[in-house]
């Protein structure tokens, strides 16, 4: 089956969907609200399940060329510098770290020329018969399928799922940044009520993130960088140095939200993908990875089923249980890692795990999330 799709959202999930559609012989237009296409944010890591999706999309080799292996899951530390677990030379590194903009650019280059339209904010949707019509600032189009990949505050979800609850604040906030650095191996430092993540990036940079509790969203400081330095001034090197080396004004502050589970990701010939369907906290590093999985599974269903409706039922049945379970797990992980009481128990428990057993869990098939393998996409 081939057809025409409208993809709302030009982030990683929307571009991955466009690449996947192209690989199965579909045509698409990608509507991006922003005037210029780009990916906000700082860094990210991709686990083996996500990397297999990039392979299926035909860009895995290029992704590995720009990604940097990170030992963050193997180097667990306390604020004073003590290691709870320590990576060794030769240990598996199932995670690759990327600047979000680099991975976004790679996917954009794989989308056929002319498919992406910027400055296109969706203003209306109409479904009738076997088609869906989308209007946006400056245009209108009709297609066989609408894919809502427009993020946690999705216009498509709001228009077609008007009773769905809004994003839920999880009681945590994060500071993010990218600083010049000489190849840190990657680590997670676990403090009482907070943690600090470091990933190495290409071109002698490092991504860092500090996550802690906050009673309400929207709390801000005149100088976020200085406020953060006050909180981690006594933490081990290179944490204060990375923050200090981040350019003034380049420290990003975000409040962490997720979505309550939807009863379905499908509404007629419209389907939700990525954060629009199942936005989750970052604590399992699976937000973008699950979006990549969505894109591949949706394309595989469209190529295998005789009708769009059947393909969307298949997609919903395959993706909703996995993505919603991953979101629940990420939410629970976030509560544990930022709870002072749980922190005391967790740090003791981690210290008692034999290093060999810990390393076994960090292999590419070390957990059920990472073991997932994408379906094959046939050539058009």
TAMO-V689201 format. One record per helix or strand of 3 or more residues. SS is the DSSP state (alpha for helix, beta for strand). FROM is the first residue (numbers start at 1). LEN is the number of residues. If there is no record, write none. Layout:
ss & from & len
SS & FROM & LEN
SS & FROM & LEN
This chain:
ss & from & len
beta & 4 & 5
alpha & 12 & 12
beta & 27 & 5
beta & 43 & 4
alpha & 48 & 9
alpha & 60 & 7
beta & 68 & 3
beta & 83 & 3
beta & 95 & 5
alpha & 100 & 11
beta & 122 & 7
beta & 131 & 6
beta & 139 & 5
beta & 145 & 4
alpha & 155 & 6
beta & 168 & 13
beta & 187 & 5
beta & 194 & 8
beta & 205 & 9
alpha & 224 & 9
alpha & 239 & 7
beta & 252 & 7
beta & 270 & 3
alpha & 275 & 4
alpha & 282 & 3
alpha & 287 & 18
alpha & 308 & 30
alpha & 340 & 13
alpha & 355 & 6
alpha & 368 & 4
